[in-house]
Amino acid sequence: MGRAGARRSRTRKKRPFWVELPLLIVMALVLALLIKTFLVQAFSIPSDSMQNTLQRGDRVLVDKLTPWFGSEPERGEVIVFHDPADWLAGMPVDEPNTVQKVLSFIGVMPSAEEKDLIKRVIGVGGDTVECAGDGPVKVNGTALDEPYVFPGNTPCSNDEEGGQFKVTVPDGKVWVMGDHRQESADSRYHQDDPNEGMVPVDEVVGRAVVVAWPIGRWATLPVPETFKNVPDRP
């Protein structure tokens, strides 16, 4: 009996691939969803506010794992964050089709519905950030050397709507600015909102670490050297 059972086991036919395919697809989708939820997510750049570091239409990969271990954004990082106080009010959002909704839900492609923004962290909790005239931007009294600022822009915007400022960032929040200074409605221009232009750390999705698409623009997004010279507190 034991030998007959062994022979039947050896001669049992393997299931056709088309039978196993649905299971493989489900497993792949579950894995992609877990990666999107806990590790890395793709985001699409919707505007010119981070030029030339990021171009409209670039796809970046965002590290979502580090915040799970209690790490907060640091100066110089490029971060993605949820709209903190209707910064995007009135901005049109394209309605995605069903396929786009499914692919964005599992993280294969960026979401077309989420109202998220991407900017560079200039100041963290306890920092004093200031702009006067055309610049430079100062953090805790130290002037920043900002080669990433869009060519032709000045580090500070010489206007009365927010381009000239001096603020102290509360703990648990960050002050953000776009690299295309004269085309970025960032913390400077939302100082009258409930957060006084700051972004709560709880609203940060993660740090953008890589430009993944298009292939010709592949690049990492390191912290610029200038931020290493800023003292922790004034």
VOVO-645866 format. One record per residue (C-alpha): residue number from 1; residue in three letters; z, y, x. Coordinates in pm, 1 decimal. Layout:
{site NUM,'ALA',{Z,Y,X}}
...
This chain:
{site 1,'MET',{0.0,0.0,0.0}}
{site 2,'GLY',{82.8,234.4,281.6}}
{site 3,'ARG',{-248.9,162.3,454.9}}
{site 4,'ALA',{-450.5,214.0,136.9}}
{site 5,'GLY',{-278.5,548.5,76.4}}
{site 6,'ALA',{-353.9,655.0,431.6}}
{site 7,'ARG',{-721.8,564.8,386.8}}
{site 8,'ARG',{-739.2,765.6,63.3}}
{site 9,'SER',{-576.8,1062.3,238.6}}
{site 10,'ARG',{-832.8,1048.4,519.1}}
{site 11,'THR',{-1126.5,1026.9,279.2}}
{site 12,'ARG',{-1007.8,1298.5,41.4}}
{site 13,'LYS',{-1274.4,1568.1,15.4}}
{site 14,'LYS',{-1204.9,1916.2,139.9}}
{site 15,'ARG',{-1207.3,2185.9,-126.2}}
{site 16,'PRO',{-1530.1,2388.9,-128.7}}
{site 17,'PHE',{-1509.6,2734.3,32.0}}
{site 18,'TRP',{-1596.6,2905.3,-295.0}}
{site 19,'VAL',{-1282.6,2751.0,-447.8}}
{site 20,'GLU',{-1061.9,2888.8,-168.8}}
{site 21,'LEU',{-1236.0,3227.4,-155.1}}
{site 22,'PRO',{-1040.5,3391.3,-442.9}}
{site 23,'LEU',{-711.4,3291.0,-278.3}}
{site 24,'LEU',{-824.2,3434.9,55.7}}
{site 25,'ILE',{-925.7,3760.7,-112.3}}
{site 26,'VAL',{-590.4,3790.0,-288.6}}
{site 27,'MET',{-405.5,3725.3,37.9}}
{site 28,'ALA',{-615.2,3988.0,217.8}}
{site 29,'LEU',{-549.9,4244.6,-55.7}}
{site 30,'VAL',{-176.4,4176.9,-51.8}}
{site 31,'LEU',{-171.6,4213.4,326.5}}
{site 32,'ALA',{-367.1,4541.4,306.5}}
{site 33,'LEU',{-126.2,4672.7,42.4}}
{site 34,'LEU',{175.9,4586.5,257.8}}
{site 35,'ILE',{18.2,4758.5,558.8}}
{site 36,'LYS',{-56.0,5068.9,352.3}}
{site 37,'THR',{295.0,5078.6,205.9}}
{site 38,'PHE',{495.7,5022.4,521.1}}
{site 39,'LEU',{280.5,5067.5,831.2}}
{site 40,'VAL',{-40.9,5270.6,832.8}}
{site 41,'GLN',{-247.7,5454.2,572.9}}
{site 42,'ALA',{-584.7,5625.6,590.8}}
{site 43,'PHE',{-618.8,5988.3,480.4}}
{site 44,'SER',{-927.4,6203.8,442.4}}
{site 45,'ILE',{-932.6,6563.8,567.9}}
{site 46,'PRO',{-1022.5,6780.2,265.6}}
{site 47,'SER',{-1053.0,7127.3,421.1}}
{site 48,'ASP',{-1120.1,7328.4,736.9}}
{site 49,'SER',{-757.1,7430.7,790.8}}
{site 50,'MET',{-705.7,7201.7,1093.0}}
{site 51,'GLN',{-1029.4,7276.1,1279.7}}
{site 52,'ASN',{-1121.6,7207.4,1550.3}}
{site 53,'THR',{-861.6,6937.3,1590.4}}
{site 54,'LEU',{-973.9,6782.8,1262.7}}
{site 55,'GLN',{-1297.9,6838.2,1075.8}}
{site 56,'ARG',{-1351.7,6823.8,700.9}}
{site 57,'GLY',{-1430.3,6462.2,612.6}}
{site 58,'ASP',{-1253.9,6306.3,911.9}}
{site 59,'ARG',{-1045.5,5997.4,837.9}}
{site 60,'VAL',{-709.7,5981.6,1011.0}}
{site 61,'LEU',{-460.8,5697.6,1033.3}}
{site 62,'VAL',{-103.8,5792.8,950.5}}
{site 63,'ASP',{200.4,5615.9,1091.9}}
{site 64,'LYS',{431.8,5544.2,796.6}}
{site 65,'LEU',{657.2,5299.2,981.0}}
{site 66,'THR',{851.3,5538.2,1205.5}}
{site 67,'PRO',{1012.6,5736.8,919.5}}
{site 68,'TRP',{1156.5,5411.4,784.1}}
{site 69,'PHE',{1381.7,5403.7,1090.9}}
{site 70,'GLY',{1517.7,5752.0,1026.2}}
{site 71,'SER',{1288.7,5942.1,1261.8}}
{site 72,'GLU',{1206.2,6298.6,1155.7}}
{site 73,'PRO',{893.8,6500.3,1242.3}}
{site 74,'GLU',{892.6,6668.6,1581.5}}
{site 75,'ARG',{736.6,6991.9,1702.2}}
{site 76,'GLY',{365.9,6963.1,1772.3}}
{site 77,'GLU',{303.3,6655.9,1558.9}}
{site 78,'VAL',{24.8,6657.8,1301.9}}
{site 79,'ILE',{178.2,6534.7,976.7}}
{site 80,'VAL',{66.7,6444.2,626.5}}
{site 81,'PHE',{302.1,6551.1,349.8}}
{site 82,'HIS',{316.3,6564.3,-27.6}}
{site 83,'ASP',{253.8,6905.1,-181.0}}
{site 84,'PRO',{606.1,7054.5,-159.7}}
{site 85,'ALA',{580.0,7331.8,-419.2}}
{site 86,'ASP',{235.3,7347.2,-582.6}}
{site 87,'TRP',{59.8,7472.3,-270.8}}
{site 88,'LEU',{-256.3,7310.1,-406.7}}
{site 89,'ALA',{-226.8,7455.5,-756.2}}
{site 90,'GLY',{-573.4,7530.2,-889.7}}
{site 91,'MET',{-749.7,7329.2,-621.0}}
{site 92,'PRO',{-1012.8,7094.9,-769.5}}
{site 93,'VAL',{-960.6,6721.0,-723.9}}
{site 94,'ASP',{-1260.0,6487.0,-751.7}}
{site 95,'GLU',{-1216.8,6212.6,-1010.3}}
{site 96,'PRO',{-1256.4,5877.6,-832.0}}
{site 97,'ASN',{-1439.8,5583.5,-985.8}}
{site 98,'THR',{-1274.3,5247.7,-1052.1}}
{site 99,'VAL',{-1374.8,5095.0,-719.1}}
{site 100,'GLN',{-1239.9,5397.1,-527.2}}
{site 101,'LYS',{-912.6,5375.3,-717.8}}
{site 102,'VAL',{-868.4,5008.2,-629.1}}
{site 103,'LEU',{-961.0,5054.9,-262.2}}
{site 104,'SER',{-737.5,5359.5,-223.5}}
{site 105,'PHE',{-448.7,5179.4,-395.5}}
{site 106,'ILE',{-452.5,4903.5,-135.0}}
{site 107,'GLY',{-512.0,5150.6,148.8}}
{site 108,'VAL',{-865.0,5047.6,245.7}}
{site 109,'MET',{-989.5,5400.4,179.3}}
{site 110,'PRO',{-812.3,5736.9,142.4}}
{site 111,'SER',{-682.5,5837.6,-196.4}}
{site 112,'ALA',{-887.7,6091.4,-387.4}}
{site 113,'GLU',{-608.5,6166.2,-634.3}}
{site 114,'GLU',{-297.7,6226.3,-425.5}}
{site 115,'LYS',{-222.7,6591.3,-354.7}}
{site 116,'ASP',{-132.3,6568.2,10.9}}
{site 117,'LEU',{-172.4,6818.2,293.2}}
{site 118,'ILE',{-205.6,6790.7,669.1}}
{site 119,'LYS',{-73.1,7052.1,914.1}}
{site 120,'ARG',{91.0,7081.6,1254.8}}
{site 121,'VAL',{470.4,7102.1,1284.4}}
{site 122,'ILE',{563.9,7425.5,1461.9}}
{site 123,'GLY',{937.1,7440.7,1394.0}}
{site 124,'VAL',{1204.6,7187.5,1298.9}}
{site 125,'GLY',{1558.5,7227.2,1166.0}}
{site 126,'GLY',{1750.1,7498.3,1353.2}}
{site 127,'ASP',{1441.7,7655.6,1514.0}}
{site 128,'THR',{1355.0,8023.5,1488.7}}
{site 129,'VAL',{979.8,8070.8,1454.1}}
{site 130,'GLU',{819.0,8412.1,1470.5}}
{site 131,'CYS',{483.0,8588.0,1478.0}}
{site 132,'ALA',{412.0,8950.7,1559.1}}
{site 133,'GLY',{75.4,9119.2,1592.7}}
{site 134,'ASP',{-191.8,8873.4,1701.0}}
{site 135,'GLY',{56.9,8646.3,1874.7}}
{site 136,'PRO',{158.4,8438.0,2048.2}}
{site 137,'VAL',{369.6,8226.6,1816.1}}
{site 138,'LYS',{723.9,8200.4,1948.6}}
{site 139,'VAL',{969.5,7918.2,1887.3}}
{site 140,'ASN',{1330.1,7986.5,1988.2}}
{site 141,'GLY',{1202.8,8280.6,2190.8}}
{site 142,'THR',{950.0,8071.7,2387.2}}
{site 143,'ALA',{582.0,8163.7,2352.5}}
{site 144,'LEU',{350.9,7874.2,2270.8}}
{site 145,'ASP',{29.1,7813.4,2462.5}}
{site 146,'GLU',{-200.2,7688.1,2185.1}}
{site 147,'PRO',{-544.2,7577.7,2310.5}}
{site 148,'TYR',{-588.3,7379.6,1987.6}}
{site 149,'VAL',{-614.2,7699.5,1779.4}}
{site 150,'PHE',{-964.8,7739.8,1637.0}}
{site 151,'PRO',{-1193.7,7937.0,1873.1}}
{site 152,'GLY',{-1207.6,8302.5,1774.0}}
{site 153,'ASN',{-878.9,8285.2,1584.0}}
{site 154,'THR',{-562.6,8460.7,1694.1}}
{site 155,'PRO',{-237.5,8258.1,1699.5}}
{site 156,'CYS',{-85.8,8497.7,1445.4}}
{site 157,'SER',{-259.9,8663.1,1152.7}}
{site 158,'ASN',{-220.0,9038.6,1141.7}}
{site 159,'ASP',{-163.8,9078.7,767.7}}
{site 160,'GLU',{122.9,9160.8,534.0}}
{site 161,'GLU',{94.9,8849.4,314.9}}
{site 162,'GLY',{276.0,8620.2,558.4}}
{site 163,'GLY',{93.1,8643.0,888.1}}
{site 164,'GLN',{380.1,8840.6,1039.5}}
{site 165,'PHE',{716.7,8668.9,1009.7}}
{site 166,'LYS',{1043.1,8558.5,1163.4}}
{site 167,'VAL',{1217.5,8262.1,1001.1}}
{site 168,'THR',{1491.5,8014.1,1081.4}}
{site 169,'VAL',{1413.9,7660.8,970.0}}
{site 170,'PRO',{1697.4,7489.0,777.5}}
{site 171,'ASP',{1802.4,7136.2,869.7}}
{site 172,'GLY',{1601.0,6872.8,683.4}}
{site 173,'LYS',{1288.3,7089.3,671.5}}
{site 174,'VAL',{993.8,7180.1,894.2}}
{site 175,'TRP',{767.7,7483.5,935.6}}
{site 176,'VAL',{398.4,7394.0,946.1}}
{site 177,'MET',{80.5,7580.6,1036.6}}
{site 178,'GLY',{-287.6,7489.6,1044.5}}
{site 179,'ASP',{-482.7,7500.6,1370.6}}
{site 180,'HIS',{-748.8,7715.3,1200.0}}
{site 181,'ARG',{-501.1,7998.9,1166.2}}
{site 182,'GLN',{-710.6,8239.8,965.6}}
{site 183,'GLU',{-821.5,7965.1,723.8}}
{site 184,'SER',{-490.9,7792.3,655.0}}
{site 185,'ALA',{-264.8,7861.0,357.9}}
{site 186,'ASP',{36.0,7705.5,529.7}}
{site 187,'SER',{410.3,7779.4,548.7}}
{site 188,'ARG',{337.6,8145.7,624.3}}
{site 189,'TYR',{181.1,8207.3,285.2}}
{site 190,'HIS',{432.8,8020.8,69.6}}
{site 191,'GLN',{754.6,8194.7,169.0}}
{site 192,'ASP',{814.3,8292.7,-192.3}}
{site 193,'ASP',{829.4,7930.9,-313.8}}
{site 194,'PRO',{1159.3,7742.9,-372.2}}
{site 195,'ASN',{1150.5,7606.7,-14.0}}
{site 196,'GLU',{1067.7,7947.6,137.5}}
{site 197,'GLY',{753.0,7799.0,288.1}}
{site 198,'MET',{931.2,7507.7,451.6}}
{site 199,'VAL',{834.8,7143.8,397.0}}
{site 200,'PRO',{1126.4,6910.1,314.7}}
{site 201,'VAL',{1134.3,6613.0,551.1}}
{site 202,'ASP',{1161.4,6387.8,245.2}}
{site 203,'GLU',{809.2,6495.1,145.8}}
{site 204,'VAL',{654.7,6387.1,476.7}}
{site 205,'VAL',{436.1,6077.5,445.0}}
{site 206,'GLY',{401.2,6024.7,817.6}}
{site 207,'ARG',{244.7,6137.5,1143.4}}
{site 208,'ALA',{-132.1,6137.5,1189.7}}
{site 209,'VAL',{-188.9,5947.5,1513.4}}
{site 210,'VAL',{-561.4,5869.1,1533.4}}
{site 211,'VAL',{-892.2,6009.4,1411.8}}
{site 212,'ALA',{-1051.4,5681.4,1303.6}}
{site 213,'TRP',{-1376.5,5799.8,1143.3}}
{site 214,'PRO',{-1648.8,5894.3,1211.5}}
{site 215,'ILE',{-1666.2,5668.5,1516.9}}
{site 216,'GLY',{-1809.3,5945.5,1733.1}}
{site 217,'ARG',{-1493.6,6152.9,1677.2}}
{site 218,'TRP',{-1241.6,5878.6,1753.0}}
{site 219,'ALA',{-941.4,6035.1,1925.3}}
{site 220,'THR',{-564.6,6020.3,1941.2}}
{site 221,'LEU',{-349.6,6312.1,1824.5}}
{site 222,'PRO',{-81.9,6361.4,2091.6}}
{site 223,'VAL',{186.6,6630.9,2096.3}}
{site 224,'PRO',{57.5,6928.3,2301.0}}
{site 225,'GLU',{237.3,6993.7,2628.0}}
{site 226,'THR',{348.2,7343.5,2525.6}}
{site 227,'PHE',{607.4,7205.6,2281.8}}
{site 228,'LYS',{789.9,7029.0,2563.9}}
{site 229,'ASN',{890.7,7370.8,2699.3}}
{site 230,'VAL',{1065.4,7482.6,2378.7}}
{site 231,'PRO',{1447.9,7470.7,2391.5}}
{site 232,'ASP',{1620.9,7292.2,2105.9}}
{site 233,'ARG',{1807.9,7595.6,1973.9}}
{site 234,'PRO',{1783.1,7970.0,2037.1}}
